[in-house]
């Protein structure tokens, strides 16, 4: 019985072995049939990239598997544990791969997880021979990138590099560029932002040159070099943008160096053209314009992809009409205009005598030099008139004032010499710094939804213009801040509303510097001036003037909230507008005809309101009235000591705040190149003065996190009182405030 059991166990083992062999042959046949259609190298490459599970480590059956075993295994698992030779396994290096195509190179740039190191099973996996054949070794290809295989057949080939887009002739230069970036040995890219952007830009191009190919300049390279050499026409200095000699660059080192040098010059030019060679904070602390820096990547992309690289680089200069007019006048001053240079000949002194009542008529001397003088000074009317009339005399007087001669209006020897002075003179320097200031201004001065309307005020000319559709709509005279601590700031903000019958909340600086000393001399002075003195519960001081004819702000205030707390307003001192120099205020701007100004602005932003000066004046009274703008209008406060007027005449004005002199000094000293380290000036305070008496507090002190909030004062802050007055203490009554949302 025991012997029978033994024979039965051996019989069962034979059956199990036969079943295993049948299953193995079936699977092998199926895999072999499935692989018959994958004949091309590309299909094999796809199969190699698809992870598959490793095949079971079952060797092919041999004759020994069919011997009767006289021992019954104690566990069925022991059947598969018999020792056998290891099967031949195909390594990843043995999988044939197809050449890398262009789409494959794009895919290769995208990081992907590494494939599992498991090759697809082949018929060879089931051969009893464990050694690879010579044919297998000869046809094996390199392992895929990222493979973790530790061994390859002896006959496997070396890995093949992906094809490069760089032309073979430029490949040595590209390799040199790659080495220069890797060694961080660049000499022309001092700015960190530029260096990082340029390195990335070159890397995406596989370090191919930007401005030359096969040792010759490309069209883009020729275009940008021409623009850089012509930098002087834009008021810039060509020496700031060195142009390399590509003709003399014959080695990979020299070509790589020249390409980087030109790239650095292009970036410097674009930055200077768009933002200026100096930051406005280096000139004064009372300037605040929106920042518009260049993006190095955008600049290189824009210039290299443009059909006209020169025009693309030129597009970073200001597009404003007045800037272009100054550029044309700069060329004329340098003797580069269309007409010949005009020289005024020596001769007798010319003068004009105005009429004096009925006893004496005006006297206008005649001289053949006058037509030339008219052309030289830009007088377009009566070009051929030989009379030295009032118009010519006034133009001569303005010229004399601009060049610091005594403004007599007479054409004398000194005046002729100044008119005929060499072209590299003060006028050229003045035009250049004015072109520089145009770079600080926003590229879009106006609001597009209301016909590109905006307000532009020129401090040295003491004029204000309302512009729409690129044309002046209305002009008026203004009074601006006194030179020094009361200088009117340069800024760009948006006017959001106007206030009719405003209350004047006296700034703390005026309280401390003027009114408190006056109170010590005369305790009744504020009452006689119509001013109110209020004390908060915390002891803070607030002085205000109620609406009325004697109010310092007049009848209308034009509000464009800003950090300097300045605004435009009416005035009860109308006589100041008759003066030629009108720098008399504490920083705010007084408008000569505020009712017309208000109606012009309101009709632009709210055409259905049908505002007129009469309608505005009908609102005059004792109660404040706010009229909100449906669309805010930009306000640009500028400093133009040189500009071209509506008659295309170049005009010069006094440097009343000394901004020209400061900028010219910075340009000559070269302290403007590092804009990453902007000079941090202390901003001027139009609020609380420094060093006030001990214990003295103002209602504007200690603003909280919200602009205009007051963290400790029981009353509103100065900013709140200025642009959105809150109700005063209960002991003082004011007329109700009306608000117009139109």
Buried (B, 14 or more C-beta within 10 A) or exposed (E): EEEEEBEEBBEEBBEBBEEBBEEBEEBBEEBEEEBEEEEEBEBBBEBBEEEEEEBEEBBBBEEEBEEEBEEEEEEEEEBEEEEBEEBBBBBBBBBBBBEBEEEEEEEEEEEEEEBEBBBBBBEBBBEEEEEBEEEBBEEBBBBBEEBEEEEBBEBBEEEEEEEBEBEEEBBBBBBBBBBBBEEEEBEBBEBEBBBEBBBEBBEEBBBBBBBBBEBEBBEBBBBBBEBBEEBBBBBBBBEBBEBBEBEEBEEBBBBBBBBBBBBBBBBBBBBBBBBBBBBBBBBBBBBBBEEEEBEBBEBBEBBBEBEBBBEBBBBBBBEBEBBBBBBBBBBBBBEEEEEEEEEBEEEEEBBBEEEEEEEEEEEBBEBEBBBBBBBBBBBEEBEEBBBBBBBBBBBBBBBBBBBEBEBBBBBBEEBBEBBBEEEEEBBBBBBBBBBBBBBBBBEEBBBEEBBBBBBBBBBBBBBBBBBBEEEEBBEBBBBBBBEEBBBBBBBBBBBBBBBBBBBBBBBBBBBBBEBBEEBEEEEEBBEEEBBBBBEBEEEBBBBBBBBBEEBBBBBBBBBBBBBBBBBBBBBEEEEBBEEEEBBBBBBBBBBBBBBBBBBBBBBBBBEEBEBBBEBBBEBBBEEBBBBBBBBBBBBBBBBBBBBBEEEEBBBBBBBBBEBBEBBBEBBEEEEBEEBEEEEEBEBBBBBBBEEBEEEBBBBBBBBEEEEBBBEEBEBBBBBBBBBBBEEBEEEEEBEEBBEBEE
